[in-house]
Structure formats: structure tokens, C-alpha cells
Amino acid sequence: MQRSLMVYPMGGTIDGACGDHVLIAPPFIVVPHEIDTIVERLGEAVDAALGDFEI
């Protein structure tokens, strides 16, 4: 929300208990430059949430 982006965090997608995902639901009238903005903001949010975490 701090980046003007709302997504739905979900869990349990592998077997009902394990696995995580983020649902992105733009309107059907979204245009390419808006998709770029969504991807950029989501990337920034993930980077900020993970911080220095090593994958």
C-alpha cells in the first residue's frame, strides 16, 4: 500500500499448507505502461520485504 499497489498475499498453494503466492488483479482495461508500473512497484515491495535475505 505504501507504493500505491494492492495485491492479495496467499499461502498453501502446493498442498493446502505449503507454498506462497501473490495475486495481482489489474482491471481488464489495463494498458502496457500500467503493467510496467505494477511490475516495478511489486518488485520494489518484494525487495524491501526481503532486505538482505539471501535466496
mmJSON file of the N, C-alpha and C atoms, coordinates in Angstrom:
{"data_MODEL":{"atom_site":{
"group_PDB":["ATOM","ATOM","ATOM","ATOM","ATOM","ATOM","ATOM","ATOM","ATOM","ATOM","ATOM","ATOM","ATOM","ATOM","ATOM","ATOM","ATOM","ATOM","ATOM","ATOM","ATOM","ATOM","ATOM","ATOM","ATOM","ATOM","ATOM","ATOM","ATOM","ATOM","ATOM","ATOM","ATOM","ATOM","ATOM","ATOM","ATOM","ATOM","ATOM","ATOM","ATOM","ATOM","ATOM","ATOM","ATOM","ATOM","ATOM","ATOM","ATOM","ATOM","ATOM","ATOM","ATOM","ATOM","ATOM","ATOM","ATOM","ATOM","ATOM","ATOM","ATOM","ATOM","ATOM","ATOM","ATOM","ATOM","ATOM","ATOM","ATOM","ATOM","ATOM","ATOM","ATOM","ATOM","ATOM","ATOM","ATOM","ATOM","ATOM","ATOM","ATOM","ATOM","ATOM","ATOM","ATOM","ATOM","ATOM","ATOM","ATOM","ATOM","ATOM","ATOM","ATOM","ATOM","ATOM","ATOM","ATOM","ATOM","ATOM","ATOM","ATOM","ATOM","ATOM","ATOM","ATOM","ATOM","ATOM","ATOM","ATOM","ATOM","ATOM","ATOM","ATOM","ATOM","ATOM","ATOM","ATOM","ATOM","ATOM","ATOM","ATOM","ATOM","ATOM","ATOM","ATOM","ATOM","ATOM","ATOM","ATOM","ATOM","ATOM","ATOM","ATOM","ATOM","ATOM","ATOM","ATOM","ATOM","ATOM","ATOM","ATOM","ATOM","ATOM","ATOM","ATOM","ATOM","ATOM","ATOM","ATOM","ATOM","ATOM","ATOM","ATOM","ATOM","ATOM","ATOM","ATOM","ATOM","ATOM","ATOM","ATOM","ATOM","ATOM","ATOM","ATOM"],
"id":[1,2,3,4,5,6,7,8,9,10,11,12,13,14,15,16,17,18,19,20,21,22,23,24,25,26,27,28,29,30,31,32,33,34,35,36,37,38,39,40,41,42,43,44,45,46,47,48,49,50,51,52,53,54,55,56,57,58,59,60,61,62,63,64,65,66,67,68,69,70,71,72,73,74,75,76,77,78,79,80,81,82,83,84,85,86,87,88,89,90,91,92,93,94,95,96,97,98,99,100,101,102,103,104,105,106,107,108,109,110,111,112,113,114,115,116,117,118,119,120,121,122,123,124,125,126,127,128,129,130,131,132,133,134,135,136,137,138,139,140,141,142,143,144,145,146,147,148,149,150,151,152,153,154,155,156,157,158,159,160,161,162,163,164,165],
"type_symbol":["N","C","C","N","C","C","N","C","C","N","C","C","N","C","C","N","C","C","N","C","C","N","C","C","N","C","C","N","C","C","N","C","C","N","C","C","N","C","C","N","C","C","N","C","C","N","C","C","N","C","C","N","C","C","N","C","C","N","C","C","N","C","C","N","C","C","N","C","C","N","C","C","N","C","C","N","C","C","N","C","C","N","C","C","N","C","C","N","C","C","N","C","C","N","C","C","N","C","C","N","C","C","N","C","C","N","C","C","N","C","C","N","C","C","N","C","C","N","C","C","N","C","C","N","C","C","N","C","C","N","C","C","N","C","C","N","C","C","N","C","C","N","C","C","N","C","C","N","C","C","N","C","C","N","C","C","N","C","C","N","C","C","N","C","C"],
"label_atom_id":["N","CA","C","N","CA","C","N","CA","C","N","CA","C","N","CA","C","N","CA","C","N","CA","C","N","CA","C","N","CA","C","N","CA","C","N","CA","C","N","CA","C","N","CA","C","N","CA","C","N","CA","C","N","CA","C","N","CA","C","N","CA","C","N","CA","C","N","CA","C","N","CA","C","N","CA","C","N","CA","C","N","CA","C","N","CA","C","N","CA","C","N","CA","C","N","CA","C","N","CA","C","N","CA","C","N","CA","C","N","CA","C","N","CA","C","N","CA","C","N","CA","C","N","CA","C","N","CA","C","N","CA","C","N","CA","C","N","CA","C","N","CA","C","N","CA","C","N","CA","C","N","CA","C","N","CA","C","N","CA","C","N","CA","C","N","CA","C","N","CA","C","N","CA","C","N","CA","C","N","CA","C","N","CA","C","N","CA","C","N","CA","C"],
"label_alt_id":[null,null,null,null,null,null,null,null,null,null,null,null,null,null,null,null,null,null,null,null,null,null,null,null,null,null,null,null,null,null,null,null,null,null,null,null,null,null,null,null,null,null,null,null,null,null,null,null,null,null,null,null,null,null,null,null,null,null,null,null,null,null,null,null,null,null,null,null,null,null,null,null,null,null,null,null,null,null,null,null,null,null,null,null,null,null,null,null,null,null,null,null,null,null,null,null,null,null,null,null,null,null,null,null,null,null,null,null,null,null,null,null,null,null,null,null,null,null,null,null,null,null,null,null,null,null,null,null,null,null,null,null,null,null,null,null,null,null,null,null,null,null,null,null,null,null,null,null,null,null,null,null,null,null,null,null,null,null,null,null,null,null,null,null,null],
"label_comp_id":["MET","MET","MET","GLN","GLN","GLN","ARG","ARG","ARG","SER","SER","SER","LEU","LEU","LEU","MET","MET","MET","VAL","VAL","VAL","TYR","TYR","TYR","PRO","PRO","PRO","MET","MET","MET","GLY","GLY","GLY","GLY","GLY","GLY","THR","THR","THR","ILE","ILE","ILE","ASP","ASP","ASP","GLY","GLY","GLY","ALA","ALA","ALA","CYS","CYS","CYS","GLY","GLY","GLY","ASP","ASP","ASP","HIS","HIS","HIS","VAL","VAL","VAL","LEU","LEU","LEU","ILE","ILE","ILE","ALA","ALA","ALA","PRO","PRO","PRO","PRO","PRO","PRO","PHE","PHE","PHE","ILE","ILE","ILE","VAL","VAL","VAL","VAL","VAL","VAL","PRO","PRO","PRO","HIS","HIS","HIS","GLU","GLU","GLU","ILE","ILE","ILE","ASP","ASP","ASP","THR","THR","THR","ILE","ILE","ILE","VAL","VAL","VAL","GLU","GLU","GLU","ARG","ARG","ARG","LEU","LEU","LEU","GLY","GLY","GLY","GLU","GLU","GLU","ALA","ALA","ALA","VAL","VAL","VAL","ASP","ASP","ASP","ALA","ALA","ALA","ALA","ALA","ALA","LEU","LEU","LEU","GLY","GLY","GLY","ASP","ASP","ASP","PHE","PHE","PHE","GLU","GLU","GLU","ILE","ILE","ILE"],
"label_asym_id":["A","A","A","A","A","A","A","A","A","A","A","A","A","A","A","A","A","A","A","A","A","A","A","A","A","A","A","A","A","A","A","A","A","A","A","A","A","A","A","A","A","A","A","A","A","A","A","A","A","A","A","A","A","A","A","A","A","A","A","A","A","A","A","A","A","A","A","A","A","A","A","A","A","A","A","A","A","A","A","A","A","A","A","A","A","A","A","A","A","A","A","A","A","A","A","A","A","A","A","A","A","A","A","A","A","A","A","A","A","A","A","A","A","A","A","A","A","A","A","A","A","A","A","A","A","A","A","A","A","A","A","A","A","A","A","A","A","A","A","A","A","A","A","A","A","A","A","A","A","A","A","A","A","A","A","A","A","A","A","A","A","A","A","A","A"],
"label_entity_id":["1","1","1","1","1","1","1","1","1","1","1","1","1","1","1","1","1","1","1","1","1","1","1","1","1","1","1","1","1","1","1","1","1","1","1","1","1","1","1","1","1","1","1","1","1","1","1","1","1","1","1","1","1","1","1","1","1","1","1","1","1","1","1","1","1","1","1","1","1","1","1","1","1","1","1","1","1","1","1","1","1","1","1","1","1","1","1","1","1","1","1","1","1","1","1","1","1","1","1","1","1","1","1","1","1","1","1","1","1","1","1","1","1","1","1","1","1","1","1","1","1","1","1","1","1","1","1","1","1","1","1","1","1","1","1","1","1","1","1","1","1","1","1","1","1","1","1","1","1","1","1","1","1","1","1","1","1","1","1","1","1","1","1","1","1"],
"label_seq_id":[1,1,1,2,2,2,3,3,3,4,4,4,5,5,5,6,6,6,7,7,7,8,8,8,9,9,9,10,10,10,11,11,11,12,12,12,13,13,13,14,14,14,15,15,15,16,16,16,17,17,17,18,18,18,19,19,19,20,20,20,21,21,21,22,22,22,23,23,23,24,24,24,25,25,25,26,26,26,27,27,27,28,28,28,29,29,29,30,30,30,31,31,31,32,32,32,33,33,33,34,34,34,35,35,35,36,36,36,37,37,37,38,38,38,39,39,39,40,40,40,41,41,41,42,42,42,43,43,43,44,44,44,45,45,45,46,46,46,47,47,47,48,48,48,49,49,49,50,50,50,51,51,51,52,52,52,53,53,53,54,54,54,55,55,55],
"pdbx_PDB_ins_code":[null,null,null,null,null,null,null,null,null,null,null,null,null,null,null,null,null,null,null,null,null,null,null,null,null,null,null,null,null,null,null,null,null,null,null,null,null,null,null,null,null,null,null,null,null,null,null,null,null,null,null,null,null,null,null,null,null,null,null,null,null,null,null,null,null,null,null,null,null,null,null,null,null,null,null,null,null,null,null,null,null,null,null,null,null,null,null,null,null,null,null,null,null,null,null,null,null,null,null,null,null,null,null,null,null,null,null,null,null,null,null,null,null,null,null,null,null,null,null,null,null,null,null,null,null,null,null,null,null,null,null,null,null,null,null,null,null,null,null,null,null,null,null,null,null,null,null,null,null,null,null,null,null,null,null,null,null,null,null,null,null,null,null,null,null],
"Cartn_x":[0.819,0.0,0.867,2.056,2.946,3.418,3.361,3.806,2.617,1.437,0.202,-0.081,0.091,-0.183,-0.833,-1.973,-2.657,-2.619,-2.163,-2.141,-2.717,-3.001,-3.559,-2.507,-1.932,-0.98,-1.744,-1.266,-1.933,-0.892,-1.319,-0.438,-1.119,-0.333,-0.871,-1.292,-0.556,-0.975,-0.416,0.539,1.111,0.252,0.024,-0.728,-1.774,-2.149,-3.095,-2.438,-1.145,-0.428,0.886,1.57,2.879,2.763,3.662,3.722,3.079,3.637,3.126,3.014,2.086,1.971,1.328,1.415,0.79,-0.121,-1.392,-2.357,-2.364,-2.148,-2.192,-3.44,-4.338,-5.606,-5.889,-5.151,-5.431,-6.755,-7.369,-8.607,-8.344,-9.379,-9.23,-8.817,-8.98,-8.636,-7.228,-6.409,-5.034,-4.255,-3.375,-2.559,-1.097,-0.281,1.106,1.915,1.831,2.653,2.172,0.887,0.391,0.899,1.015,1.576,3.033,3.771,5.16,5.236,4.322,4.292,3.975,3.022,2.661,3.868,4.546,5.707,6.814,7.056,8.092,7.774,6.544,6.165,6.172,5.733,5.763,7.206,8.081,9.493,10.117,9.8,10.322,9.811,8.537,7.959,8.605,8.821,9.459,10.89,11.618,12.999,13.042,12.116,12.091,11.734,10.812,10.401,11.517,12.259,13.331,14.596,14.812,16.005,17.257,18.085,19.351,19.223,18.018,17.798,18.378,19.156,19.769,18.901,18.603,17.805,18.715],
"Cartn_y":[-1.19,0.0,1.26,1.17,2.329,2.717,1.783,2.038,2.189,2.431,2.581,1.352,0.182,-1.08,-2.014,-2.586,-3.539,-4.904,-5.908,-7.29,-8.176,-9.424,-10.364,-11.429,-11.399,-12.454,-13.721,-14.851,-16.127,-17.172,-18.197,-19.291,-20.622,-21.67,-23.016,-23.459,-23.075,-23.4,-24.713,-25.295,-26.56,-27.723,-27.785,-28.904,-28.45,-27.193,-26.661,-26.097,-26.324,-25.824,-25.135,-25.639,-25.091,-24.287,-23.344,-22.556,-21.192,-20.191,-18.826,-18.228,-17.317,-16.584,-15.229,-14.363,-13.051,-12.944,-12.639,-12.478,-11.021,-10.807,-9.472,-9.441,-8.499,-8.474,-7.084,-6.708,-5.411,-5.482,-4.338,-4.346,-4.83,-5.299,-5.792,-4.691,-3.437,-2.33,-1.797,-2.562,-2.144,-2.031,-1.048,-0.832,-1.15,-1.385,-1.833,-0.99,0.325,1.124,0.975,0.672,0.427,-0.915,-1.908,-3.193,-3.015,-2.205,-1.913,-1.302,-0.385,0.25,-0.766,-1.656,-2.696,-3.584,-4.024,-4.902,-4.19,-2.942,-2.167,-2.019,-1.646,-1.446,-2.748,-3.836,-5.121,-5.554,-5.356,-5.68,-4.891,-3.612,-2.778,-3.264,-3.65,-4.125,-5.434,-6.348,-7.625,-7.384,-6.543,-6.227,-5.629,-4.719,-4.089,-5.11,-6.01,-7.018,-8.017,-8.383,-9.376,-8.751,-7.475,-6.816,-7.504,-7.923,-8.579,-10.099,-10.622,-12.066,-12.709,-13.76,-14.482,-15.675,-15.818,-16.956,-18.059],
"Cartn_z":[0.0,0.0,0.0,0.614,0.649,-0.743,-1.678,-3.051,-4.006,-3.449,-4.233,-5.085,-4.478,-5.148,-4.138,-4.518,-3.644,-4.314,-3.576,-4.054,-2.951,-3.299,-2.345,-2.023,-0.81,-0.447,-0.086,-0.547,-0.282,0.084,0.737,1.088,0.873,0.934,0.846,-0.532,-1.545,-2.905,-3.439,-2.746,-3.22,-2.755,-1.449,-0.89,0.12,0.073,1.034,2.282,2.431,3.606,3.249,2.229,1.848,0.561,0.414,-0.815,-0.635,-1.247,-1.157,-2.55,-2.709,-3.96,-3.693,-4.674,-4.612,-5.82,-5.574,-6.649,-7.091,-8.369,-8.964,-9.838,-9.61,-10.334,-10.911,-11.969,-12.586,-13.344,-13.64,-14.42,-15.847,-16.501,-17.874,-18.849,-18.468,-19.37,-19.128,-18.416,-18.131,-19.445,-19.506,-20.703,-20.374,-21.404,-21.167,-20.182,-20.256,-19.331,-17.89,-17.687,-16.332,-15.806,-16.671,-16.276,-15.86,-16.609,-16.241,-14.846,-14.539,-13.224,-12.139,-12.392,-11.427,-11.133,-12.181,-12.014,-11.242,-11.571,-10.888,-9.396,-9.086,-7.685,-6.902,-7.518,-6.84,-6.579,-7.561,-7.376,-6.246,-6.17,-5.085,-3.737,-3.673,-2.418,-1.976,-2.915,-2.584,-2.116,-2.839,-2.437,-1.031,-0.735,0.576,1.664,1.364,2.341,2.624,1.596,1.78,2.345,2.102,2.618,2.144,3.065,2.75,2.742,2.738,2.758,1.499,1.693,0.584,0.204,-1.074,-1.546,-2.008],
"occupancy":[1.0,1.0,1.0,1.0,1.0,1.0,1.0,1.0,1.0,1.0,1.0,1.0,1.0,1.0,1.0,1.0,1.0,1.0,1.0,1.0,1.0,1.0,1.0,1.0,1.0,1.0,1.0,1.0,1.0,1.0,1.0,1.0,1.0,1.0,1.0,1.0,1.0,1.0,1.0,1.0,1.0,1.0,1.0,1.0,1.0,1.0,1.0,1.0,1.0,1.0,1.0,1.0,1.0,1.0,1.0,1.0,1.0,1.0,1.0,1.0,1.0,1.0,1.0,1.0,1.0,1.0,1.0,1.0,1.0,1.0,1.0,1.0,1.0,1.0,1.0,1.0,1.0,1.0,1.0,1.0,1.0,1.0,1.0,1.0,1.0,1.0,1.0,1.0,1.0,1.0,1.0,1.0,1.0,1.0,1.0,1.0,1.0,1.0,1.0,1.0,1.0,1.0,1.0,1.0,1.0,1.0,1.0,1.0,1.0,1.0,1.0,1.0,1.0,1.0,1.0,1.0,1.0,1.0,1.0,1.0,1.0,1.0,1.0,1.0,1.0,1.0,1.0,1.0,1.0,1.0,1.0,1.0,1.0,1.0,1.0,1.0,1.0,1.0,1.0,1.0,1.0,1.0,1.0,1.0,1.0,1.0,1.0,1.0,1.0,1.0,1.0,1.0,1.0,1.0,1.0,1.0,1.0,1.0,1.0,1.0,1.0,1.0,1.0,1.0,1.0],
"B_iso_or_equiv":[0.0,0.0,0.0,0.0,0.0,0.0,0.0,0.0,0.0,0.0,0.0,0.0,0.0,0.0,0.0,0.0,0.0,0.0,0.0,0.0,0.0,0.0,0.0,0.0,0.0,0.0,0.0,0.0,0.0,0.0,0.0,0.0,0.0,0.0,0.0,0.0,0.0,0.0,0.0,0.0,0.0,0.0,0.0,0.0,0.0,0.0,0.0,0.0,0.0,0.0,0.0,0.0,0.0,0.0,0.0,0.0,0.0,0.0,0.0,0.0,0.0,0.0,0.0,0.0,0.0,0.0,0.0,0.0,0.0,0.0,0.0,0.0,0.0,0.0,0.0,0.0,0.0,0.0,0.0,0.0,0.0,0.0,0.0,0.0,0.0,0.0,0.0,0.0,0.0,0.0,0.0,0.0,0.0,0.0,0.0,0.0,0.0,0.0,0.0,0.0,0.0,0.0,0.0,0.0,0.0,0.0,0.0,0.0,0.0,0.0,0.0,0.0,0.0,0.0,0.0,0.0,0.0,0.0,0.0,0.0,0.0,0.0,0.0,0.0,0.0,0.0,0.0,0.0,0.0,0.0,0.0,0.0,0.0,0.0,0.0,0.0,0.0,0.0,0.0,0.0,0.0,0.0,0.0,0.0,0.0,0.0,0.0,0.0,0.0,0.0,0.0,0.0,0.0,0.0,0.0,0.0,0.0,0.0,0.0,0.0,0.0,0.0,0.0,0.0,0.0],
"pdbx_formal_charge":[null,null,null,null,null,null,null,null,null,null,null,null,null,null,null,null,null,null,null,null,null,null,null,null,null,null,null,null,null,null,null,null,null,null,null,null,null,null,null,null,null,null,null,null,null,null,null,null,null,null,null,null,null,null,null,null,null,null,null,null,null,null,null,null,null,null,null,null,null,null,null,null,null,null,null,null,null,null,null,null,null,null,null,null,null,null,null,null,null,null,null,null,null,null,null,null,null,null,null,null,null,null,null,null,null,null,null,null,null,null,null,null,null,null,null,null,null,null,null,null,null,null,null,null,null,null,null,null,null,null,null,null,null,null,null,null,null,null,null,null,null,null,null,null,null,null,null,null,null,null,null,null,null,null,null,null,null,null,null,null,null,null,null,null,null],
"auth_seq_id":[1,1,1,2,2,2,3,3,3,4,4,4,5,5,5,6,6,6,7,7,7,8,8,8,9,9,9,10,10,10,11,11,11,12,12,12,13,13,13,14,14,14,15,15,15,16,16,16,17,17,17,18,18,18,19,19,19,20,20,20,21,21,21,22,22,22,23,23,23,24,24,24,25,25,25,26,26,26,27,27,27,28,28,28,29,29,29,30,30,30,31,31,31,32,32,32,33,33,33,34,34,34,35,35,35,36,36,36,37,37,37,38,38,38,39,39,39,40,40,40,41,41,41,42,42,42,43,43,43,44,44,44,45,45,45,46,46,46,47,47,47,48,48,48,49,49,49,50,50,50,51,51,51,52,52,52,53,53,53,54,54,54,55,55,55],
"auth_comp_id":["MET","MET","MET","GLN","GLN","GLN","ARG","ARG","ARG","SER","SER","SER","LEU","LEU","LEU","MET","MET","MET","VAL","VAL","VAL","TYR","TYR","TYR","PRO","PRO","PRO","MET","MET","MET","GLY","GLY","GLY","GLY","GLY","GLY","THR","THR","THR","ILE","ILE","ILE","ASP","ASP","ASP","GLY","GLY","GLY","ALA","ALA","ALA","CYS","CYS","CYS","GLY","GLY","GLY","ASP","ASP","ASP","HIS","HIS","HIS","VAL","VAL","VAL","LEU","LEU","LEU","ILE","ILE","ILE","ALA","ALA","ALA","PRO","PRO","PRO","PRO","PRO","PRO","PHE","PHE","PHE","ILE","ILE","ILE","VAL","VAL","VAL","VAL","VAL","VAL","PRO","PRO","PRO","HIS","HIS","HIS","GLU","GLU","GLU","ILE","ILE","ILE","ASP","ASP","ASP","THR","THR","THR","ILE","ILE","ILE","VAL","VAL","VAL","GLU","GLU","GLU","ARG","ARG","ARG","LEU","LEU","LEU","GLY","GLY","GLY","GLU","GLU","GLU","ALA","ALA","ALA","VAL","VAL","VAL","ASP","ASP","ASP","ALA","ALA","ALA","ALA","ALA","ALA","LEU","LEU","LEU","GLY","GLY","GLY","ASP","ASP","ASP","PHE","PHE","PHE","GLU","GLU","GLU","ILE","ILE","ILE"],
"auth_asym_id":["A","A","A","A","A","A","A","A","A","A","A","A","A","A","A","A","A","A","A","A","A","A","A","A","A","A","A","A","A","A","A","A","A","A","A","A","A","A","A","A","A","A","A","A","A","A","A","A","A","A","A","A","A","A","A","A","A","A","A","A","A","A","A","A","A","A","A","A","A","A","A","A","A","A","A","A","A","A","A","A","A","A","A","A","A","A","A","A","A","A","A","A","A","A","A","A","A","A","A","A","A","A","A","A","A","A","A","A","A","A","A","A","A","A","A","A","A","A","A","A","A","A","A","A","A","A","A","A","A","A","A","A","A","A","A","A","A","A","A","A","A","A","A","A","A","A","A","A","A","A","A","A","A","A","A","A","A","A","A","A","A","A","A","A","A"],
"auth_atom_id":["N","CA","C","N","CA","C","N","CA","C","N","CA","C","N","CA","C","N","CA","C","N","CA","C","N","CA","C","N","CA","C","N","CA","C","N","CA","C","N","CA","C","N","CA","C","N","CA","C","N","CA","C","N","CA","C","N","CA","C","N","CA","C","N","CA","C","N","CA","C","N","CA","C","N","CA","C","N","CA","C","N","CA","C","N","CA","C","N","CA","C","N","CA","C","N","CA","C","N","CA","C","N","CA","C","N","CA","C","N","CA","C","N","CA","C","N","CA","C","N","CA","C","N","CA","C","N","CA","C","N","CA","C","N","CA","C","N","CA","C","N","CA","C","N","CA","C","N","CA","C","N","CA","C","N","CA","C","N","CA","C","N","CA","C","N","CA","C","N","CA","C","N","CA","C","N","CA","C","N","CA","C","N","CA","C","N","CA","C","N","CA","C"],
"pdbx_PDB_model_num":[1,1,1,1,1,1,1,1,1,1,1,1,1,1,1,1,1,1,1,1,1,1,1,1,1,1,1,1,1,1,1,1,1,1,1,1,1,1,1,1,1,1,1,1,1,1,1,1,1,1,1,1,1,1,1,1,1,1,1,1,1,1,1,1,1,1,1,1,1,1,1,1,1,1,1,1,1,1,1,1,1,1,1,1,1,1,1,1,1,1,1,1,1,1,1,1,1,1,1,1,1,1,1,1,1,1,1,1,1,1,1,1,1,1,1,1,1,1,1,1,1,1,1,1,1,1,1,1,1,1,1,1,1,1,1,1,1,1,1,1,1,1,1,1,1,1,1,1,1,1,1,1,1,1,1,1,1,1,1,1,1,1,1,1,1]
}}}
